[in-house]
């Protein structure tokens, strides 16, 4: 064989093994054609699915099975598409030859494969059963009729009693009434434990908890390590808050100081927020809100976002949303958990709320509108439909929660005329009130909720141990105990919405709370040049520009990269701890001589 022949053979072999620029371009075009088709179909199915779920959540009629069946059908069609063998095979094929693809294409294929993980065609029968069980669970939860002494009450009535009543017997009766729904949900949760796990294992996920952790690019063990880190970082302050609360509540109810807080003593059904224990004089805006009404609260929230540079909400938002409470005597009920909906992954945005003119709901409205404006920010031509979501799940909650925090700071309220300018207030009590919301939420979210669902899915917790394990975790992490026996006929975990319809993701709220203080501190220090405890975002276009830049990429870039680019730091609870640092010396002084019942350091 001569030298020329050898060279030709070498070149031919090289061409086969190394795609030419032309071949790479062809592969990229073929990939884009597939992605365009996938995104178009995906968006169509999202619309159908969300419309069905919207009706299921906004008009719950006892005995209605048609709405549930329509929701089942829409969910199944989405599952069949996202979990189809052809989509799984295509995603795997293109991810195996990444070189010709753009980073944006690679990101889409990764999401396609992840979405398939919860609905694989190989487990179609299991997936269909899971969808039916999930929608049935939702209907049971939000269709439940609560009553006290045989008289119907709403969850709002229950919350109002727990926030204001000083009658111990009435409080216990009310708290117990709030847990009755768990009895009808326990069998469903047991079925969903199996069905959710069985849906994700065919594509290699260890269990349902592990599957959800992977959306962060982390395994379930890493998520548990992260949530343990959060608890460790806030534990010294939580221990002080717990000690303070035990003594304050005992004095309020004229009872001996307990070692652990009776669950019905707290102003929240799950003990996840204690902020109602503190009334900061001069900062209560309830009278102002009651004079304006619920509709004003909604439109003023839109005005806030417009003031920092965002556009008006689409007209359809106001005509299609469900923003106000359903009357007690209504022939239907609705999901009472406030939420934001991105119906078409474009500009059909809606919110499901039950707005009431209270200070707490004022921050809730700002929070939910934060989600809405996040939706609209990444609904732009540069972001493919499948990537129109938050940088990670916690980011969405973080920006909503941050707006809730900012909306209750003194300069913000003064600017709106909700409180008089220069009115004297107790800043320490204000900080205490915030800590009773944000710090208290970490042991609840990172501890009780996350550990219970980790036990439920990763450890396959048996049904006859649900309530036992739940109250072990509540006592360990929150230092709270029930005053009445809570046997296995109950399922108190299932009384929390997320256990049923947003499962194995509750640590998102802890991640969000950590991010809130990182982003808020950055905005206060680097944009507003104001004290983080006393900011006013209203009317500041630079704040709006910053938020839009963070929100508009959606999930098109890695969340860690986005965080480094935007605030130049990794995820850490340091900013949260620093924010509340002035409170520590105050609490230590108040608690001097008191008995501490939580350990100085939490061990896992």
C-alpha positions as CSV (number, residue, x, y, z in Angstrom):
1,X,0.0,0.0,0.0
2,X,1.5,3.4,-1.0
3,X,1.7,6.5,1.2
4,X,-1.2,8.2,-0.6
5,X,-3.6,5.3,0.1
6,X,-2.6,5.3,3.7
7,X,-3.3,9.0,4.0
8,X,-6.8,8.6,2.3
9,X,-7.7,5.8,4.7
10,X,-6.6,7.9,7.7
11,X,-8.6,10.9,6.6
12,X,-11.7,8.8,5.9
13,X,-11.4,7.2,9.3
14,X,-11.0,10.6,10.9
15,X,-14.1,11.9,9.2
16,X,-16.2,9.0,10.5
17,X,-14.9,9.3,14.1
18,X,-14.9,13.1,14.3
19,X,-18.0,14.8,12.9
20,X,-17.3,17.6,10.5
21,X,-18.5,21.2,11.3
22,X,-21.2,20.5,8.8
23,X,-22.3,17.4,10.5
24,X,-22.2,19.1,13.9
25,X,-24.4,21.9,12.5
26,X,-26.8,19.3,11.1
27,X,-27.0,17.6,14.5
28,X,-27.7,20.9,16.3
29,X,-30.4,21.7,13.8
30,X,-32.0,18.3,14.2
31,X,-31.9,18.7,18.0
32,X,-33.5,22.1,17.7
33,X,-36.3,20.8,15.5
34,X,-37.0,18.1,18.1
35,X,-36.9,20.7,20.9
36,X,-39.3,23.1,19.1
37,X,-41.8,20.3,18.6
38,X,-41.4,19.1,22.2
39,X,-41.9,22.6,23.6
40,X,-45.0,23.2,21.5
41,X,-46.6,20.0,22.5
42,X,-45.6,20.5,26.2
43,X,-47.1,24.0,26.3
44,X,-50.4,22.7,24.8
45,X,-50.6,20.0,27.5
46,X,-49.6,22.4,30.3
47,X,-52.6,24.6,29.4
48,X,-55.0,21.6,29.4
49,X,-53.6,20.3,32.7
50,X,-53.6,23.7,34.5
51,X,-57.2,24.5,33.3
52,X,-58.4,21.1,34.7
53,X,-56.5,21.6,38.0
54,X,-57.7,25.2,38.3
55,X,-61.3,24.0,38.2
56,X,-60.5,21.2,40.6
57,X,-59.0,23.7,43.1
58,X,-61.4,26.6,42.7
59,X,-64.8,24.9,42.6
60,X,-65.0,21.8,44.9
61,X,-68.5,20.4,45.0
62,X,-69.3,17.5,47.2
63,X,-70.3,14.5,45.1
64,X,-68.8,16.0,41.9
65,X,-66.7,13.3,40.2
66,X,-66.6,14.7,36.7
67,X,-64.1,17.5,37.5
68,X,-61.7,15.0,39.1
69,X,-61.9,12.7,36.1
70,X,-61.2,15.6,33.7
71,X,-58.1,16.5,35.9
72,X,-57.1,12.9,35.9
73,X,-57.3,12.7,32.1
74,X,-55.3,15.9,31.6
75,X,-52.6,14.7,34.0
76,X,-52.4,11.3,32.4
77,X,-52.0,12.9,28.9
78,X,-49.1,15.0,30.2
79,X,-47.6,12.0,31.9
80,X,-47.8,9.9,28.8
81,X,-46.1,12.6,26.7
82,X,-43.3,13.5,29.2
83,X,-42.6,9.8,30.1
84,X,-42.9,8.4,26.6
85,X,-40.1,6.0,25.5
86,X,-39.5,8.1,22.4
87,X,-38.9,11.3,24.5
88,X,-36.7,9.4,26.9
89,X,-34.7,7.8,24.1
90,X,-34.3,11.1,22.3
91,X,-33.1,13.0,25.4
92,X,-30.6,10.2,26.2
93,X,-29.4,10.2,22.6
94,X,-28.6,13.9,22.4
95,X,-27.1,14.0,25.9
96,X,-24.7,11.3,24.8
97,X,-23.4,13.6,22.0
98,X,-23.3,17.0,23.7
99,X,-20.5,18.5,21.7
100,X,-22.5,19.8,18.8
101,X,-25.2,21.2,21.1
102,X,-25.6,24.6,22.7
103,X,-25.7,25.0,26.5
104,X,-29.4,26.0,26.2
105,X,-30.1,22.8,24.2
106,X,-28.3,20.6,26.7
107,X,-30.3,22.2,29.5
108,X,-33.6,21.5,27.8
109,X,-32.6,17.8,27.2
110,X,-31.7,17.5,30.9
111,X,-35.1,18.8,31.9
112,X,-36.9,16.6,29.5
113,X,-35.2,13.5,31.0
114,X,-35.9,14.7,34.5
115,X,-39.6,15.3,33.7
116,X,-39.7,11.8,32.3
117,X,-38.4,10.4,35.6
118,X,-41.7,11.0,37.4
119,X,-43.8,9.5,34.5
120,X,-41.9,6.8,32.7
121,X,-43.9,4.8,30.2
122,X,-42.5,1.6,31.6
123,X,-44.5,2.4,34.8
124,X,-47.6,3.8,33.0
125,X,-50.1,1.8,35.1
126,X,-48.5,3.0,38.3
127,X,-48.3,6.6,37.1
128,X,-52.0,6.5,36.2
129,X,-52.9,5.2,39.6
130,X,-50.7,7.9,41.2
131,X,-52.5,10.7,39.3
132,X,-55.9,9.4,40.3
133,X,-54.9,9.0,43.9
134,X,-53.3,12.5,44.0
135,X,-56.4,14.2,42.6
136,X,-58.6,12.3,45.0
137,X,-56.5,13.3,47.9
138,X,-56.7,17.0,46.9
139,X,-60.5,16.8,46.7
140,X,-60.7,15.1,50.1
141,X,-58.5,17.7,51.7
142,X,-60.1,20.9,50.3
143,X,-63.6,19.5,50.2
144,X,-63.5,18.7,53.9
145,X,-66.1,20.5,56.0
146,X,-64.7,21.6,59.4
147,X,-66.9,21.9,62.4
148,X,-66.7,22.9,66.1
149,X,-69.5,21.5,68.3
150,X,-71.4,20.6,65.2
151,X,-71.3,24.1,63.7
152,X,-69.5,24.5,60.3
153,X,-66.4,26.7,60.3
154,X,-63.8,27.7,57.8
155,X,-60.1,27.3,58.1
156,X,-60.1,31.1,58.4
157,X,-62.3,30.8,61.5
158,X,-60.0,28.2,63.0
159,X,-57.0,30.4,62.4
160,X,-58.7,33.5,63.9
161,X,-59.5,31.6,67.1
162,X,-55.9,30.3,67.4
163,X,-54.5,33.7,66.9
164,X,-56.7,35.6,69.4
165,X,-58.5,33.4,71.9
166,X,-57.2,33.1,75.5
167,X,-59.7,30.4,76.4
168,X,-57.6,27.2,76.8
169,X,-60.5,24.8,76.4
170,X,-61.8,26.6,73.3
171,X,-58.3,26.6,71.8
172,X,-57.8,22.9,72.3
173,X,-61.2,22.1,70.8
174,X,-60.4,24.3,67.8
175,X,-57.0,22.8,67.3
176,X,-58.4,19.3,67.5
177,X,-61.1,20.2,64.9
178,X,-58.3,21.4,62.6
179,X,-56.8,17.8,62.7
180,X,-60.0,15.8,61.9
181,X,-59.3,16.0,58.2
182,X,-56.2,13.8,58.7
183,X,-58.4,10.8,59.4
184,X,-59.8,10.8,55.9
185,X,-56.4,11.4,54.3
186,X,-54.4,8.6,55.9
187,X,-55.3,5.8,53.6
188,X,-54.6,8.0,50.6
189,X,-51.2,9.0,51.9
190,X,-50.3,5.4,52.4
191,X,-51.2,4.6,48.8
192,X,-49.3,7.7,47.5
193,X,-46.2,6.7,49.4
194,X,-46.0,3.5,47.3
195,X,-47.2,5.0,44.0
196,X,-44.9,8.0,44.1
197,X,-41.9,5.8,44.9
198,X,-42.8,3.2,42.2
199,X,-43.2,6.0,39.6
200,X,-39.6,7.2,39.8
201,X,-37.5,4.1,40.5
202,X,-37.7,2.7,36.8
203,X,-35.3,5.5,35.6
204,X,-32.8,4.9,38.4
205,X,-34.0,7.3,41.2
206,X,-33.7,5.7,44.7
207,X,-37.1,7.0,45.8
208,X,-39.5,9.9,45.4
209,X,-37.6,12.1,47.9
210,X,-34.4,11.5,45.9
211,X,-36.1,12.3,42.6
212,X,-37.2,15.7,43.9
213,X,-33.7,16.5,45.3
214,X,-32.2,15.8,41.9
215,X,-33.9,18.9,40.5
216,X,-31.4,20.9,42.6
217,X,-28.5,18.9,41.1
218,X,-28.2,17.2,44.6
219,X,-28.9,13.8,46.0
220,X,-31.3,13.1,48.9
221,X,-28.4,12.8,51.4
222,X,-27.0,16.2,50.3
223,X,-30.4,17.8,50.8
224,X,-30.6,16.3,54.3
225,X,-27.1,17.6,55.0
226,X,-28.1,21.1,53.8
227,X,-31.3,21.2,55.9
228,X,-29.3,20.0,58.9
229,X,-26.8,22.8,58.3
230,X,-29.7,25.4,58.3
231,X,-31.0,24.0,61.6
232,X,-27.5,24.1,63.2
233,X,-27.0,27.7,62.1
234,X,-30.2,29.0,63.6
235,X,-30.5,26.7,66.6
236,X,-29.0,29.0,69.2
237,X,-31.6,31.7,68.3
238,X,-34.4,29.2,68.0
239,X,-33.6,27.9,71.5
240,X,-33.9,31.4,72.9
241,X,-37.2,32.0,71.1
242,X,-38.6,28.7,72.4
243,X,-37.6,29.5,76.0
244,X,-39.1,33.0,75.6
245,X,-42.3,31.6,74.1
246,X,-42.8,29.0,76.9
247,X,-42.8,31.7,79.6
248,X,-44.8,34.3,77.7
249,X,-47.5,31.8,76.8
250,X,-47.7,30.4,80.3
251,X,-48.2,33.9,81.6
252,X,-50.8,34.7,78.9
253,X,-52.9,31.6,79.7
254,X,-52.2,31.7,83.5
255,X,-50.7,28.2,83.4
256,X,-47.5,26.6,84.8
257,X,-44.5,26.9,82.5
258,X,-44.3,23.7,80.5
259,X,-41.1,22.0,79.3
260,X,-42.5,21.8,75.8
261,X,-45.1,24.1,74.2
262,X,-48.7,22.6,74.0
263,X,-49.6,22.7,70.3
264,X,-52.9,24.5,70.9
265,X,-51.2,27.4,72.7
266,X,-49.6,28.6,69.5
267,X,-51.2,30.9,67.0
268,X,-50.7,28.5,64.1
269,X,-52.2,25.1,63.5
270,X,-48.7,23.5,62.9
271,X,-46.6,25.9,65.0
272,X,-44.8,27.0,61.9
273,X,-45.2,30.7,62.6
274,X,-45.4,32.4,66.0
275,X,-45.3,36.0,64.9
276,X,-48.9,36.7,66.1
277,X,-47.5,36.4,69.7
278,X,-46.0,39.9,69.3
279,X,-48.0,43.1,68.6
280,X,-45.7,45.9,67.6
281,X,-47.4,49.1,68.5
282,X,-47.6,51.6,65.7
283,X,-47.0,49.0,63.0
284,X,-50.4,47.3,62.9
285,X,-52.0,48.1,59.6
286,X,-55.2,46.0,60.2
287,X,-57.4,49.1,60.6
288,X,-56.1,50.7,57.4
289,X,-56.5,47.4,55.5
290,X,-60.1,46.9,56.8
291,X,-61.0,50.4,55.7
292,X,-59.7,49.8,52.2
293,X,-60.8,46.2,51.7
294,X,-59.5,43.1,50.0
295,X,-59.7,44.4,46.4
296,X,-57.6,47.5,47.3
297,X,-54.9,45.2,48.7
298,X,-54.7,43.3,45.4
299,X,-54.5,46.4,43.2
300,X,-52.1,48.1,45.6
301,X,-49.8,45.1,45.3
302,X,-49.8,45.5,41.5
303,X,-49.0,49.2,42.0
304,X,-46.0,48.3,44.1
305,X,-44.5,46.2,41.3
306,X,-45.3,48.8,38.7
307,X,-43.5,51.4,40.9
308,X,-40.2,49.5,40.6
309,X,-40.5,49.1,36.8
310,X,-42.6,46.1,36.1
311,X,-45.5,46.2,33.7
312,X,-49.2,46.2,34.6
313,X,-50.7,42.7,35.0
314,X,-52.5,41.3,32.0
315,X,-56.2,42.2,32.1
316,X,-57.0,38.4,32.1
317,X,-55.3,38.2,35.5
318,X,-58.2,40.2,37.1
319,X,-61.0,38.4,35.3
320,X,-59.7,34.8,35.7
321,X,-58.1,34.8,39.1
322,X,-59.9,33.6,42.3
323,X,-58.7,36.2,44.9
324,X,-61.4,36.3,47.6
325,X,-62.9,34.0,50.2
326,X,-65.8,31.7,49.4
327,X,-68.8,32.3,51.8
328,X,-69.4,29.7,54.4
329,X,-72.9,28.9,53.0
330,X,-71.6,28.5,49.4
331,X,-72.5,25.4,47.5
332,X,-68.9,24.8,46.7
333,X,-65.5,25.3,48.5
334,X,-62.0,25.9,47.2
335,X,-58.4,25.4,48.0
336,X,-57.7,27.9,50.8
337,X,-53.9,27.8,50.3
338,X,-52.7,30.9,48.5
339,X,-51.0,30.1,45.3
340,X,-49.9,31.6,41.9
341,X,-50.5,29.8,38.6
342,X,-48.7,30.0,35.3
343,X,-51.5,28.6,33.2
344,X,-49.9,28.6,29.7
345,X,-46.2,29.3,30.5
346,X,-46.7,32.6,28.9
347,X,-49.0,35.5,29.9
348,X,-52.0,33.8,31.2
349,X,-51.2,34.2,34.9
350,X,-53.6,33.8,37.8
351,X,-53.7,33.6,41.6
352,X,-55.8,31.6,43.9
353,X,-56.2,33.3,47.3
354,X,-58.8,34.2,49.9
355,X,-57.7,37.7,50.6
356,X,-58.8,39.1,53.9
357,X,-57.9,42.6,55.2
358,X,-55.2,41.6,57.7
359,X,-51.6,42.5,58.1
360,X,-50.6,38.8,57.5
361,X,-52.5,38.7,54.3
362,X,-51.0,41.9,53.1
363,X,-47.6,40.3,52.9
364,X,-49.2,37.1,51.4
365,X,-50.6,39.2,48.5
366,X,-47.2,40.8,47.8
367,X,-45.7,37.3,48.0
368,X,-48.1,35.7,45.5
369,X,-47.7,38.7,43.2
370,X,-44.0,38.1,43.4
371,X,-44.5,34.7,41.9
372,X,-46.7,36.2,39.2
373,X,-44.1,38.7,38.1
374,X,-41.4,36.0,38.2
375,X,-43.6,34.1,35.7
376,X,-43.9,37.1,33.5
377,X,-40.2,37.9,33.6
378,X,-39.1,34.7,32.1
379,X,-42.0,34.4,29.7
380,X,-39.9,35.9,26.9
381,X,-38.8,34.7,23.5
382,X,-35.2,34.0,24.7
383,X,-36.4,31.3,27.2
384,X,-37.8,28.0,25.8
385,X,-41.1,27.0,27.3
386,X,-39.7,24.0,29.2
387,X,-37.3,26.3,31.0
388,X,-39.9,28.9,32.0
389,X,-39.6,28.2,35.7
390,X,-37.5,29.5,38.6
391,X,-33.7,29.1,38.7
392,X,-34.6,26.5,41.3
393,X,-37.7,25.8,43.3
394,X,-36.5,27.8,46.2
395,X,-35.8,30.9,44.1
396,X,-39.5,31.3,43.4
397,X,-40.4,31.2,47.1
398,X,-37.5,33.5,47.9
399,X,-38.5,36.4,45.8
400,X,-42.2,36.1,46.9
401,X,-41.2,35.9,50.5
402,X,-38.6,38.8,50.2
403,X,-41.4,41.1,49.0
404,X,-43.5,40.0,51.9
405,X,-40.7,41.0,54.3
406,X,-40.1,44.3,52.6
407,X,-43.8,45.1,52.6
408,X,-43.9,45.2,56.4
409,X,-40.8,47.4,57.0
410,X,-41.4,50.8,58.6
411,X,-40.2,53.1,55.8
412,X,-42.3,51.1,53.2
413,X,-45.4,51.5,55.3
414,X,-44.7,55.2,56.0
415,X,-44.3,55.8,52.2
416,X,-47.8,54.3,51.6
417,X,-49.4,56.3,54.4
418,X,-50.3,53.1,56.2
419,X,-48.6,54.3,59.4
420,X,-47.7,57.9,60.4
421,X,-44.2,59.0,59.6
422,X,-41.9,59.2,62.5
423,X,-44.3,57.2,64.8
424,X,-42.2,55.7,67.6
425,X,-41.9,52.0,67.4
426,X,-40.1,49.3,69.3
427,X,-37.5,48.1,66.8
428,X,-36.5,45.1,69.0
429,X,-40.0,43.9,69.1
430,X,-40.3,44.3,65.4
431,X,-37.2,42.1,65.0
432,X,-38.6,39.6,67.4
433,X,-41.8,39.4,65.4
434,X,-39.9,38.7,62.2
435,X,-37.8,36.1,64.0
436,X,-40.9,34.4,65.2
437,X,-41.8,33.9,61.5
438,X,-38.5,33.3,59.7
439,X,-36.3,31.6,62.3
440,X,-39.2,29.6,63.7
441,X,-39.9,28.3,60.2
442,X,-36.5,26.6,59.8
443,X,-36.8,23.8,62.4
444,X,-40.4,23.2,61.1
445,X,-39.5,23.2,57.4
446,X,-36.0,21.7,57.5
447,X,-36.7,19.5,60.5
448,X,-40.3,18.3,60.9
449,X,-41.6,18.4,57.3
450,X,-38.4,17.4,55.5
451,X,-37.5,14.6,57.9
452,X,-41.1,13.2,57.9
453,X,-41.1,13.0,54.1
454,X,-37.6,11.6,54.0
455,X,-38.8,8.9,56.4
456,X,-42.0,8.5,54.4
457,X,-40.4,7.9,51.0
458,X,-36.7,7.0,51.5
459,X,-37.2,4.9,54.7
460,X,-40.7,3.7,53.7
461,X,-42.3,4.6,57.0
462,X,-45.1,2.1,57.8
463,X,-48.7,3.5,57.9
464,X,-49.1,2.4,61.6
465,X,-46.2,4.7,62.6
466,X,-47.2,7.9,60.7
467,X,-48.5,9.8,63.7
468,X,-46.0,8.5,66.2
469,X,-43.1,9.5,64.0
470,X,-44.7,12.9,63.2
471,X,-45.0,13.9,66.9
472,X,-41.5,12.6,67.7
473,X,-40.1,15.0,65.0
474,X,-42.4,17.9,66.2
475,X,-41.0,17.5,69.8
476,X,-37.4,17.1,68.7
477,X,-37.2,20.0,66.3
478,X,-39.9,22.4,67.4
479,X,-40.2,21.6,71.1
480,X,-44.0,21.2,70.7
481,X,-46.3,18.5,72.1
482,X,-50.0,17.7,71.8
483,X,-52.2,18.1,74.9
484,X,-54.5,15.2,73.9
485,X,-53.7,11.7,72.7
486,X,-52.8,11.5,69.1
487,X,-53.1,7.8,68.2
488,X,-52.7,6.2,64.8
489,X,-56.3,6.8,63.9
490,X,-55.1,10.3,63.2
491,X,-52.7,11.5,60.4
492,X,-51.7,14.9,61.6
493,X,-48.9,15.2,59.0
494,X,-51.5,15.0,56.2
495,X,-53.4,18.0,57.6
496,X,-50.6,20.1,56.0
497,X,-51.4,20.8,52.3
498,X,-48.0,20.1,51.0
499,X,-47.8,16.5,52.2
500,X,-50.7,15.8,49.8
501,X,-50.3,18.0,46.8
502,X,-46.8,19.4,46.8
503,X,-44.9,16.4,48.2
504,X,-41.2,15.9,49.2
505,X,-40.3,19.5,48.4
506,X,-41.0,21.4,51.6
507,X,-37.3,22.2,52.2
508,X,-37.8,24.7,49.3
509,X,-39.2,27.1,51.9
510,X,-36.1,26.8,54.1
511,X,-33.9,27.4,51.1
512,X,-36.1,30.3,50.1
513,X,-35.8,31.8,53.6
514,X,-32.1,31.6,53.5
515,X,-32.0,33.2,50.0
516,X,-34.5,35.9,51.2
517,X,-31.9,37.4,53.6
518,X,-29.0,37.0,51.2
519,X,-30.8,38.8,48.4
520,X,-32.5,41.4,50.7
521,X,-29.2,42.2,52.4
522,X,-27.5,42.6,49.0
523,X,-30.3,45.0,47.8
524,X,-30.2,47.0,51.1
525,X,-26.4,47.3,51.1
526,X,-25.6,47.6,47.4
527,X,-28.6,49.2,45.8
528,X,-30.7,51.1,48.4
529,X,-27.8,51.8,50.7
530,X,-30.3,51.4,53.6
531,X,-30.4,49.5,56.9
532,X,-31.6,46.0,56.0
533,X,-34.1,46.3,58.9
534,X,-35.6,49.5,57.5
535,X,-35.9,49.5,53.7
536,X,-38.3,51.0,51.2
537,X,-38.3,49.2,47.8
538,X,-41.3,51.3,46.6
539,X,-40.5,53.4,43.5
540,X,-36.9,52.3,43.2
541,X,-36.3,51.3,39.6
542,X,-32.8,50.0,40.3
543,X,-34.3,47.4,42.6
544,X,-36.7,46.4,39.8
545,X,-33.9,46.2,37.2
546,X,-31.9,44.0,39.5
547,X,-34.8,41.7,40.2
548,X,-35.7,41.5,36.5
549,X,-32.1,40.5,35.6
550,X,-32.2,37.7,38.2
551,X,-35.7,36.5,37.2
552,X,-35.7,36.7,33.4
553,X,-33.3,33.8,32.7
554,X,-35.7,31.4,34.4
555,X,-34.1,27.9,34.5
556,X,-31.9,28.5,31.5
557,X,-28.7,28.7,33.6
558,X,-27.6,26.9,36.7
559,X,-28.9,28.4,39.9
560,X,-25.4,28.4,41.5
561,X,-24.0,30.4,38.6
562,X,-26.9,32.8,38.7
563,X,-26.4,33.4,42.4
564,X,-22.7,34.0,42.0
565,X,-23.3,36.5,39.2
566,X,-26.1,38.4,41.0
567,X,-25.0,38.6,44.7
568,X,-21.5,37.1,44.5
569,X,-22.0,34.4,47.2
570,X,-23.0,30.8,47.7
571,X,-26.1,29.7,49.6
572,X,-25.6,30.3,53.3
573,X,-27.7,31.1,56.3
574,X,-25.1,33.6,57.5
575,X,-27.0,36.6,56.2
576,X,-30.2,35.5,58.1
577,X,-28.2,34.9,61.3
578,X,-26.5,38.3,61.0
579,X,-29.9,40.0,60.3
580,X,-31.2,38.7,63.6
581,X,-28.0,39.0,65.6
582,X,-29.2,42.2,67.5
583,X,-32.0,40.1,68.9
584,X,-29.8,37.5,70.7
585,X,-28.5,39.8,73.5
586,X,-32.1,40.9,74.2
587,X,-33.4,37.4,74.4
588,X,-30.5,36.2,76.6
589,X,-31.2,39.0,79.0
590,X,-35.0,38.3,79.1
591,X,-34.3,34.5,79.5
592,X,-31.7,34.9,82.3
593,X,-32.6,32.6,85.1
594,X,-35.2,30.7,83.1
595,X,-35.1,27.0,82.4
596,X,-34.0,25.9,78.9
597,X,-35.5,22.6,77.8
598,X,-34.1,22.3,74.3
599,X,-30.5,21.1,74.1
600,X,-27.8,23.8,73.6
601,X,-26.7,22.1,70.4
602,X,-29.0,20.0,68.2
603,X,-27.5,16.6,67.3
604,X,-28.7,14.6,64.4
